[in-house]
């Protein structure tokens, strides 16, 4: 048999085993594949090819039966080169658009609705990273809390208010807090925190800010605190954990599901994972041990970045579930939802 034909048949058999596993969750044997009539091979020939695929690390035998299941490496080969992607229907596209638009103009509401929707449609857990506050400021105020601590009150154009504790010199006169607030209020309106910080740092560096040393100290401390809070301000929304308990194989894998639930509580690690998806175009797929966060629970993550109006990647949305996922459906589902969010924000 020419080598190319052999490779084609090997890939065809791997594909059939993976598709059957994703559909039924059960091991596939050579007799079943031969009976299907797709390969025009005897059970013995198919067994030999399955043995080669097992030796190459693409299949494994879950127990003493003659059936085989795909390894994570086999799933990766399938997803990257053998998967026939499905398409969302016009009705599904309209439903996603309508649900996301119906959430209103607030970004977090849109993201919550999109994540809940993804979770329901995929029967997995939906997850999304919410970018740091990028709304323009309206007003700033400083209030003394006594004993070297103060409160910076930030009012944004969308009328949300954030309070952040800052350190101030002990015994600071109230007039210095007023001066610091007055100075910043000539700069903040219509600008984001990042823009205000850059402008004030430039003026101080060029000594264009006519402030006494105490007032400069308050402004600098406020800016430093804002910078730290802004970095940590990216948050995470997870929806549909209960969907992970509906899989038929859960009873056999309760320990894995428990570990997955624990993984979903690791907010910082999950944000780091989504951050990697934010760094490139298109859908990213992590299968099992390919990502250290889910290496023990044997889970798959399918995520796609979304952009703001200027085309900058600002977050990522996706689903998390067992490695036995309907990849052909979920990949376009995640991709389309990310596109809808990008158009709305």
C-alpha positions as CSV (number, residue, x, y, z in Angstrom):
1,X,0.0,0.0,0.0
2,X,1.5,3.4,-0.9
3,X,2.5,5.4,2.2
4,X,0.3,8.4,1.3
5,X,-2.8,6.1,1.2
6,X,-1.8,4.6,4.5
7,X,-1.5,8.0,6.1
8,X,-4.8,9.1,4.7
9,X,-6.5,5.9,6.0
10,X,-4.8,6.4,9.4
11,X,-6.1,10.0,9.7
12,X,-9.6,8.8,8.5
13,X,-9.7,6.2,11.2
14,X,-8.5,8.7,13.9
15,X,-11.1,11.1,12.7
16,X,-13.9,8.5,12.9
17,X,-12.8,7.5,16.4
18,X,-12.7,11.1,17.6
19,X,-16.1,12.0,16.1
20,X,-17.7,8.9,17.6
21,X,-16.1,9.7,21.0
22,X,-17.4,13.3,20.9
23,X,-20.8,12.0,20.0
24,X,-21.2,9.0,22.3
25,X,-18.3,9.1,24.8
26,X,-17.7,5.4,24.3
27,X,-14.5,3.5,23.0
28,X,-14.5,2.5,19.4
29,X,-13.3,-0.9,18.2
30,X,-12.0,-2.2,14.9
31,X,-15.1,-4.3,14.2
32,X,-17.4,-1.2,14.6
33,X,-15.2,0.8,12.2
34,X,-15.1,-2.1,9.6
35,X,-18.8,-2.5,9.9
36,X,-19.3,1.2,9.0
37,X,-17.9,0.4,5.6
38,X,-16.0,3.8,5.3
39,X,-12.5,2.3,4.9
40,X,-13.0,-0.9,2.9
41,X,-10.6,-2.6,5.3
42,X,-10.8,-5.8,7.4
43,X,-11.1,-5.5,11.2
44,X,-7.5,-6.9,11.4
45,X,-6.1,-4.1,9.1
46,X,-8.0,-1.5,11.1
47,X,-6.6,-3.0,14.3
48,X,-3.0,-2.6,13.0
49,X,-3.6,1.0,12.1
50,X,-5.2,1.7,15.5
51,X,-2.1,0.1,17.1
52,X,0.1,2.4,15.1
53,X,-2.0,5.4,16.2
54,X,-1.7,4.3,19.8
55,X,2.1,3.9,19.6
56,X,2.2,7.4,18.2
57,X,0.3,8.8,21.2
58,X,-3.0,9.6,19.4
59,X,-5.1,6.9,20.9
60,X,-5.3,4.9,24.2
61,X,-7.2,1.9,25.6
62,X,-9.3,3.0,28.6
63,X,-9.5,-0.6,29.9
64,X,-9.1,-4.1,28.7
65,X,-11.7,-3.7,25.9
66,X,-10.7,-3.7,22.3
67,X,-12.0,-0.1,21.9
68,X,-9.9,3.0,21.8
69,X,-10.3,6.6,22.7
70,X,-8.4,9.7,21.6
71,X,-5.7,11.1,23.8
72,X,-5.4,14.9,24.2
73,X,-2.7,14.8,21.5
74,X,-5.2,13.0,19.2
75,X,-7.9,15.6,20.0
76,X,-5.4,18.4,19.1
77,X,-4.6,16.8,15.7
78,X,-8.3,16.4,15.1
79,X,-9.1,20.0,16.0
80,X,-6.2,21.5,14.0
81,X,-6.4,19.4,10.8
82,X,-9.4,17.1,10.6
83,X,-12.3,19.0,12.1
84,X,-15.1,20.1,9.7
85,X,-16.4,23.3,11.2
86,X,-20.2,23.9,11.5
87,X,-21.9,27.1,10.6
88,X,-24.3,29.0,12.8
89,X,-27.8,29.4,11.3
90,X,-29.2,32.8,10.5
91,X,-31.7,32.3,13.3
92,X,-28.9,31.6,15.8
93,X,-27.0,34.7,14.6
94,X,-30.1,36.8,15.0
95,X,-30.7,35.4,18.5
96,X,-27.1,36.2,19.6
97,X,-27.3,39.8,18.2
98,X,-30.7,40.4,19.8
99,X,-29.7,39.1,23.2
100,X,-26.5,41.1,23.3
101,X,-28.1,44.3,22.0
102,X,-30.9,43.9,24.5
103,X,-28.4,44.2,27.4
104,X,-28.1,47.9,26.8
105,X,-25.1,50.1,26.3
106,X,-23.2,49.3,29.5
107,X,-20.2,47.0,28.6
108,X,-20.4,44.8,31.6
109,X,-24.1,44.1,31.0
110,X,-23.4,43.2,27.4
111,X,-20.6,40.8,28.5
112,X,-22.8,39.3,31.3
113,X,-25.5,38.6,28.8
114,X,-23.1,37.2,26.2
115,X,-21.5,34.9,28.7
116,X,-24.8,33.6,30.0
117,X,-25.9,33.0,26.4
118,X,-22.7,31.2,25.4
119,X,-23.0,29.0,28.5
120,X,-26.6,28.0,27.6
121,X,-25.9,27.3,24.0
122,X,-22.8,25.3,24.6
123,X,-24.0,23.5,27.8
124,X,-20.6,24.5,29.3
125,X,-19.4,27.2,31.6
126,X,-19.1,30.6,30.0
127,X,-16.3,32.9,30.9
128,X,-15.3,36.5,29.9
129,X,-12.7,39.0,31.1
130,X,-14.1,42.5,31.7
131,X,-11.5,45.2,30.9
132,X,-10.4,47.9,33.3
133,X,-12.6,51.0,33.6
134,X,-12.0,53.1,30.5
135,X,-14.7,55.6,31.0
136,X,-13.9,59.3,31.0
137,X,-13.7,61.0,34.4
138,X,-16.0,63.9,35.5
139,X,-14.7,64.9,38.9
140,X,-12.1,64.0,41.6
141,X,-12.3,64.7,45.3
142,X,-9.9,64.0,48.3
143,X,-11.1,63.4,51.8
144,X,-8.9,62.9,54.9
145,X,-9.5,59.7,56.9
146,X,-7.0,60.7,59.6
147,X,-3.7,59.1,60.7
148,X,-2.0,59.4,57.3
149,X,-4.8,58.0,55.1
150,X,-7.1,59.7,52.7
151,X,-9.8,58.8,50.3
152,X,-9.7,59.6,46.6
153,X,-13.3,59.8,45.2
154,X,-13.5,59.3,41.4
155,X,-16.7,60.2,39.6
156,X,-16.9,59.0,36.0
157,X,-18.9,60.4,33.0
158,X,-21.3,57.5,33.3
159,X,-22.0,58.5,36.9
160,X,-20.3,55.5,38.4
161,X,-18.2,56.3,41.5
162,X,-15.1,54.6,42.8
163,X,-13.3,55.2,46.1
164,X,-9.6,54.4,46.6
165,X,-7.7,54.8,49.8
166,X,-4.3,56.7,49.5
167,X,-1.5,57.5,51.9
168,X,-1.1,61.1,52.9
169,X,1.4,62.8,55.2
170,X,0.3,62.8,58.9
171,X,-0.9,66.2,59.9
172,X,-1.6,67.4,56.4
173,X,-3.7,70.6,56.3
174,X,-7.1,70.2,54.7
175,X,-6.2,73.0,52.3
176,X,-3.6,70.7,50.5
177,X,-6.3,68.1,49.8
178,X,-8.5,70.9,48.3
179,X,-5.6,72.2,46.2
180,X,-4.8,68.7,44.9
181,X,-8.4,68.1,43.9
182,X,-8.7,71.6,42.3
183,X,-5.6,71.0,40.3
184,X,-6.7,67.6,39.0
185,X,-10.2,68.8,38.3
186,X,-8.8,71.2,35.7
187,X,-7.3,68.1,33.9
188,X,-9.7,65.2,34.3
189,X,-13.0,66.1,32.6
190,X,-13.4,64.0,29.5
191,X,-10.2,62.1,30.0
192,X,-9.6,58.5,31.1
193,X,-7.5,57.7,34.2
194,X,-4.7,56.7,31.9
195,X,-4.8,60.0,30.0
196,X,-4.9,62.0,33.2
197,X,-2.0,60.2,34.6
198,X,0.1,60.7,31.5
199,X,-0.7,64.5,31.4
200,X,0.0,65.1,35.1
201,X,3.3,63.1,35.0
202,X,4.4,65.1,32.0
203,X,3.6,68.5,33.7
204,X,5.4,67.5,36.9
205,X,8.4,66.3,34.9
206,X,8.5,69.6,33.0
207,X,7.8,71.5,36.2
208,X,4.7,73.0,34.6
209,X,2.5,72.1,37.6
210,X,2.4,75.1,40.0
211,X,2.0,73.1,43.1
212,X,3.7,73.1,46.5
213,X,5.5,70.0,47.6
214,X,2.7,68.6,49.9
215,X,0.1,69.0,47.2
216,X,2.4,67.3,44.6
217,X,2.9,64.5,47.1
218,X,-0.9,63.9,47.3
219,X,-1.3,64.1,43.5
220,X,1.6,61.7,43.0
221,X,0.3,59.2,45.6
222,X,-3.2,59.4,44.1
223,X,-1.8,58.7,40.6
224,X,0.3,55.7,41.9
225,X,-2.7,54.2,43.6
226,X,-4.9,54.7,40.6
227,X,-2.2,53.0,38.4
228,X,-2.1,49.9,40.7
229,X,-5.9,49.7,41.0
230,X,-6.3,50.1,37.3
231,X,-3.9,47.2,36.6
232,X,-5.9,45.0,39.0
233,X,-9.3,46.3,37.8
234,X,-9.7,43.7,35.1
235,X,-12.4,41.3,36.4
236,X,-13.9,38.0,35.4
237,X,-17.4,36.8,34.9
238,X,-18.1,33.0,35.0
239,X,-21.6,31.7,34.2
240,X,-23.1,28.2,34.0
241,X,-21.0,26.1,36.3
242,X,-24.0,23.9,36.8
243,X,-23.9,22.9,33.1
244,X,-20.7,21.0,33.8
245,X,-22.7,18.6,36.0
246,X,-25.1,17.6,33.2
247,X,-22.6,15.5,31.2
248,X,-23.5,11.9,31.1
249,X,-19.9,10.9,32.1
250,X,-19.9,13.1,35.2
251,X,-20.8,10.2,37.5
252,X,-17.5,8.5,36.5
253,X,-15.5,11.7,36.7
254,X,-16.8,13.5,39.8
255,X,-13.2,14.1,41.0
256,X,-12.3,15.8,37.8
257,X,-15.4,17.9,37.9
258,X,-14.5,18.9,41.5
259,X,-11.1,19.9,40.3
260,X,-12.6,21.9,37.4
261,X,-14.8,23.8,39.9
262,X,-11.7,24.6,41.9
263,X,-9.9,25.8,38.8
264,X,-12.8,28.1,38.0
265,X,-12.2,29.8,41.3
266,X,-8.6,30.6,40.4
267,X,-9.6,34.0,39.1
268,X,-6.1,35.3,38.6
269,X,-5.0,32.2,36.7
270,X,-8.1,32.3,34.6
271,X,-7.5,36.0,33.7
272,X,-3.9,35.1,32.8
273,X,-5.3,32.4,30.5
274,X,-7.7,34.8,28.8
275,X,-4.9,37.4,28.5
276,X,-3.0,35.0,26.3
277,X,-6.1,34.7,24.0
278,X,-6.2,38.5,23.9
279,X,-2.8,38.7,22.3
280,X,-3.8,37.2,19.0
281,X,-6.5,37.2,16.4
282,X,-9.1,34.5,16.2
283,X,-10.3,31.6,18.4
284,X,-7.7,29.9,20.7
285,X,-8.3,26.3,21.8
286,X,-6.5,24.8,24.9
287,X,-7.0,21.1,25.4
288,X,-6.3,19.4,28.8
289,X,-2.7,19.6,29.9
290,X,-1.8,22.2,27.2
291,X,-2.8,24.7,29.9
292,X,-1.4,24.2,33.4
293,X,-4.6,25.6,35.0
294,X,-6.7,22.7,33.7
295,X,-4.1,20.0,33.4
296,X,-5.6,17.9,36.3
297,X,-9.3,18.4,35.5
298,X,-8.7,17.4,31.8
299,X,-10.8,20.3,30.4
300,X,-10.9,22.2,27.2
301,X,-11.1,26.0,26.8
302,X,-12.3,27.7,23.7
303,X,-11.8,31.5,23.7
304,X,-11.8,34.4,21.3
305,X,-10.7,38.1,21.9
306,X,-13.1,41.0,21.4
307,X,-12.1,44.5,20.4
308,X,-13.1,48.1,21.2
309,X,-14.2,50.6,18.6
310,X,-10.6,51.5,17.7
311,X,-9.8,47.8,16.9
312,X,-7.8,47.2,20.1
313,X,-8.1,43.8,21.8
314,X,-9.5,44.6,25.3
315,X,-10.8,41.2,26.5
316,X,-11.7,37.6,25.7
317,X,-14.8,35.5,25.9
318,X,-15.3,31.7,25.7
319,X,-16.4,28.4,27.2
320,X,-14.8,25.9,29.5
321,X,-15.9,22.3,29.6
322,X,-14.8,18.6,29.4
323,X,-12.4,17.7,26.5
324,X,-15.4,15.9,25.0
325,X,-16.9,19.0,23.5
326,X,-18.8,19.6,20.3
327,X,-15.9,21.6,18.8
328,X,-17.5,22.0,15.4
329,X,-20.4,23.9,16.9
330,X,-18.7,25.7,19.8
331,X,-15.8,27.2,18.0
332,X,-17.9,29.2,15.5
333,X,-20.3,30.0,18.4
334,X,-17.5,31.6,20.4
335,X,-16.1,33.3,17.4
336,X,-19.4,34.9,16.3
337,X,-20.2,36.0,19.9
338,X,-16.9,37.8,20.1
339,X,-17.5,39.5,16.8
340,X,-21.0,40.7,18.0
341,X,-19.5,42.1,21.2
342,X,-16.8,43.9,19.2
343,X,-19.5,45.6,17.0
344,X,-21.5,46.7,20.0
345,X,-18.8,48.3,22.2
